[in-house]
Amino acid sequence: MPKLGVFNLMTLDGYFAGPGGDISWHQVDAEFQELAEKNSNSGNTLLFGRVTYELMAGYWPTATPPADDQRIIDAMNNTAKVVFSRTLQGVEWKNATLAKADPADEVARIKARPGRNIVIYGSGSIVAALAGRGLIDEYRIFVCPIILGSGKALFAGLAKGINLRLAASRAFGSGVMALQYLPAAG
C-alpha cells in the first residue's frame, strides 16, 4: 500500500507561505537541493491544492538547468499529479488530473491501489484535511530559521491535535532543521 508523506518548508512560527503566498524566504541551498534530488523519485503521485498547483505549473514546465537540476525538472514534470480544486475547470500540466471529490476520499482510493508513495508539497489546506483524517504516514518538515509573524499556517483548520513521534532530524549548515515525524502509536 502506498504511503502518503508531506514534504514542506516552514517558518519557525508555523507558516509554509508568507502573506500573499510569498515563499521568497525558503532556504534552498546545496544541502537541501541534494536531499530534494535524492527524494525526487520517491513518489509516483504528487498532491496539490489549487494555489500550489498554479505556482508549480507556472514554473516547472519551463524550468531549465543550471537554475534547477534536470532530475528534479523531469520528476516534477513527468510524475502523476492530482490537483484538488472546486474552482478550476481543468488542468494542463503534464500528467495532472483534476479532483473535485473530497480529498480524503480520493487519497483513500489512491492508497488502496498498488503503487509507490504519494507526496504533498505546499497545499496547507490539503495537509490539514488529510492529517485530520489520519491519512498522512510521514511528515518531512524543514524548519527555516525565520519568523514571519503572519502568513499561511501549515496546519490551519485542523480540528484536533495529532500526536507524532520524531523519527529523524538533521541540522543543515544554513540553520534549517530537517525533521521527520511519524504518527505516534495509539
Secondary structure, DSSP 8 states (H G I E B T S, - for coil): ---EEEEEEEETTSEEE-GGG--TT----HHHHHHHHHHTTSEEEEEEEHHHHHHHHTTGGG--TTTS-HHHHHHHHHSEEEEE-SS-S---STTEEEE-S-HHHHHHHHHHSS-SEEEE-S-HHHHHHHHHTT---EEEEEEES---SSSEETTTT--S---EEEEEEEE-TTS-EEEEEEE---
